[in-house]
Every structure is written in structure tokens, then in C-alpha cells.
Amino acid sequence: SQKIEQNSEALNIQEGKTATLTCNYTNYSPAYLQWYRQDPGRGPVFLLLIRENEKEKRKERLKVTFDTTLKQSLFHITASQPADSATYLCALDDNYGQNFVFGPGTRLSVLP
Amino acid sequence: DGGITQSPKYLFRKEGQNVTLSCEQNLNHDAMYWYRQDPGQGLRLIYYSQIVNDFQKGDIAEGYSVSREKKESFPLTVTSAQKNPTAFYLCASSITGQGNTEAFFGQGTRLTVV
């Protein structure tokens, strides 16, 4: 089965800096990779989806890259704000295309 | 407004009791899922359903049961066989269940065994 690692359990950065979160996977390469945001006590919210044939995807201050050779996705938040503080989860489609496999998440804290 | 609704938000259960968590969606999605989340951990898949009257076990199905009698509804029963049921339970749905469609999550049910 797929194993997903996210770079660190927690990441603290200063407001205005760029936050970079990492998602690494083993075994098979997924056709799609997604990123979600989860606030405490709430369900995750979808942010971005990137396909295996796409190198990069952007949405406002968010940027996702997908390197199938390295089996890695990077998630960037530029000009970070305290409101960006949350846990960020990466998710991959499973090998059968029937459900999502989630990583453990990285808790981001943006300090004012 | 379209969405996915879980109830109740908080649930307390005595040891040895079965409890059922509700999940309803009006998004006309075919696929529905149940995940469990423990403190500081990611989401682990309990059960999923791609179509009405069909469902599949996920990674941690033991001690849980589900039904999918209607497209809109996917209730989860936590049975007394689940040895450590205290957790945050999340229900989700997606259009097709394939990775090219996003998952929509409910607000979760926090279950505590007392």
C-alpha cells in the first residue's frame, strides 16, 4: 500500500515569509495529488489538485509542484499570514483509483 | 446550500454500547468515505462506498460497520468490538471517488467513550 510522509510534524515561520511543505510517497506513482487544509476540530478543505503530467499548479498565494521522479510534492504559501496557520494534508489516489490516501499532515504556524 | 452534514458533533458512549454516526450529503456524489483521526495523526480510512448498496473495507474496518441504502446517506456504526473508539470521525464524499475529484468533508463527530 502507499506510504506518505510529510516533512515535519510542525513548521514555524515568520509572517511574510514563504512556507514550504513537503509530501513524499513510496511505491506506486499516483495519477493525482491533492492538498487540503484542516483547522482544529474541523474537516479538511480542498485547496489544490495537480496531475502527474503537470509540473506546477498555482492558485493565488499557493503553489504546488509534483516531481514523479523524486516521488515528491512541494506546497508553497508565499507572503504567509497568521491566518494561514493550520494543518496541511497531502492526499493521493490509491492504486485502484477508488479512494484517497492521506498523509499525516504538517502543522504550520505563522508567527506575527 | 449543497454540502455534507455529520451529526452529532459530539457523542459520548458507554463501554459495550454500539453507536451510529450520521452522514448525509446533498451533492449528488456517488462516492462516500469514513475516516478516523486520532490526535496529531492523519486520516485513516475505515470504509468507503462507490455506489449505493455497495461498500468496501478500508485499512481499519474492524469494529465498524456501514450501510449505503441511499445515495445521500452513509451511516457508520461503531460497535462494542472496537476496542479504542475514542477519536474524531470524518465523513467525506466525492463525485466519482477517483483521484481527479476533490473530497468534501463534513465537520466531524468527536466520539468519546466514558
HADDOCK unambig.tbl for C-alpha pairs under 7 A between the chains (distance, minus, plus):
assign (segid A and resid 32 and name CA) (segid B and resid 99 and name CA) 5.61 0.50 0.50
assign (segid A and resid 32 and name CA) (segid B and resid 100 and name CA) 6.06 0.50 0.50
assign (segid A and resid 42 and name CA) (segid B and resid 107 and name CA) 5.07 0.50 0.50
assign (segid A and resid 42 and name CA) (segid B and resid 108 and name CA) 6.34 0.50 0.50
assign (segid A and resid 43 and name CA) (segid B and resid 90 and name CA) 6.64 0.50 0.50
assign (segid A and resid 43 and name CA) (segid B and resid 105 and name CA) 5.43 0.50 0.50
assign (segid A and resid 43 and name CA) (segid B and resid 106 and name CA) 5.75 0.50 0.50
assign (segid A and resid 43 and name CA) (segid B and resid 107 and name CA) 4.82 0.50 0.50
assign (segid A and resid 43 and name CA) (segid B and resid 108 and name CA) 5.99 0.50 0.50
assign (segid A and resid 44 and name CA) (segid B and resid 105 and name CA) 6.19 0.50 0.50
assign (segid A and resid 45 and name CA) (segid B and resid 104 and name CA) 6.98 0.50 0.50
assign (segid A and resid 45 and name CA) (segid B and resid 105 and name CA) 6.97 0.50 0.50
assign (segid A and resid 46 and name CA) (segid B and resid 102 and name CA) 6.48 0.50 0.50
assign (segid A and resid 46 and name CA) (segid B and resid 103 and name CA) 6.90 0.50 0.50
assign (segid A and resid 92 and name CA) (segid B and resid 99 and name CA) 6.78 0.50 0.50
assign (segid A and resid 93 and name CA) (segid B and resid 98 and name CA) 6.68 0.50 0.50
assign (segid A and resid 93 and name CA) (segid B and resid 99 and name CA) 4.48 0.50 0.50
assign (segid A and resid 97 and name CA) (segid B and resid 98 and name CA) 4.87 0.50 0.50
assign (segid A and resid 97 and name CA) (segid B and resid 99 and name CA) 6.16 0.50 0.50
assign (segid A and resid 98 and name CA) (segid B and resid 97 and name CA) 5.22 0.50 0.50
assign (segid A and resid 98 and name CA) (segid B and resid 98 and name CA) 5.38 0.50 0.50
assign (segid A and resid 99 and name CA) (segid B and resid 97 and name CA) 5.51 0.50 0.50
assign (segid A and resid 99 and name CA) (segid B and resid 98 and name CA) 6.30 0.50 0.50
assign (segid A and resid 100 and name CA) (segid B and resid 99 and name CA) 6.71 0.50 0.50
assign (segid A and resid 102 and name CA) (segid B and resid 42 and name CA) 6.57 0.50 0.50
assign (segid A and resid 102 and name CA) (segid B and resid 43 and name CA) 5.94 0.50 0.50
assign (segid A and resid 103 and name CA) (segid B and resid 42 and name CA) 5.89 0.50 0.50
assign (segid A and resid 104 and name CA) (segid B and resid 41 and name CA) 5.38 0.50 0.50
assign (segid A and resid 104 and name CA) (segid B and resid 42 and name CA) 3.77 0.50 0.50
assign (segid A and resid 105 and name CA) (segid B and resid 42 and name CA) 6.03 0.50 0.50
